[in-house]
Structures are given as C-alpha cells and as structure tokens.
Amino acid sequence: MATRGAQVLMTFVVDASVVGCWCFPDETNPVADLAFDQLSRRAAIVPALWWFEVRNLLLVNERRGRLDAPGTAEFLADLGRLPVHIDRDSDNGAVLGLARAHGLTSYDAAYLELARRREAPLATLNQQLAHAARGAQVPLLGEGDLR
C-alpha cells in the first residue's frame, strides 16, 4: 500500500479484460467503470504480464479494424498517465499452486496471486478468474470491498 502522510491509499489489481472496456466505447461494464473511477482515488497494481496482454489486446483489435495504429498509440499514452504500477515480484510457486487449485491459466493465476499477496481487491471481467478469487477469499472490486 502506498501512503501519503497519515492517509493510506489502498490499491487494487486490474486485469487486461477490464482495460479493454476502457479502450472501446462499445464495451461497457460496471466493474470496468468502477475500476476506472477508482483510479482517481487509489492506484492499481498489475503483474508484469499485463503490459504484454494489453498490447496484444490492442493489436488484435487493430487487425479486426476496431482501432488503428495512431489510436493504439493514443490509448497507450492515456493509459501511461494512470496510476497503474507493475509488480515484478510474483511468487512462482503460488502462481502455479493457484492455477492448479482453481483450473486457471498461469496468466490468470498471476492476477490472483498478486491480489492475494497484496491483500487487494481484484477487478476482472473473466468469470473463471472471478470464481477462483471468490474461492480463494480474494475480494472482487465492487463486491463488498471499500469503494
């Protein structure tokens, strides 16, 4: 958690599925809206793989004609101004254990491991990951966490 004077600023974990809603106006979701709103009050944290996942999401949508290269560059510049911090300290054993226990990909388990390790709510639109988070007693953004 970051601190500013005596005030503690809570963080939350945000996955690439949520970021996709921020980029494409035709994709709206209350969780994505809440996560974006939360960035005005607290920081988000992401595993290192998020950097690649977001860029892949943008490239796939360029290929589908939903976005062009200048639009990708503009979105990445806007995203870079948000308080989203990359965590490079994942616990490999915990990631693999969570993936095995919950039937997740290692990519999805990396988000769950980070949320659990940081004791932070998770913002995701991935239903399998959300189900695993509930099973691992990791709060989901918008489901009972501090707003």
Secondary structure, DSSP 8 states (H G I E B T S, - for coil): -EEETTEEE--EEE-HHHHHHHH-TT---HHHHHHHHHTTTS-EEEETHHHHHHHHHHHHHHHTTS--HHHHHHHHHHHHTS-EEEE----HHHHHHHHHHHT--HHHHHHHHHHHHHT--EE---HHHHHHHHHTT--BTTTTS--
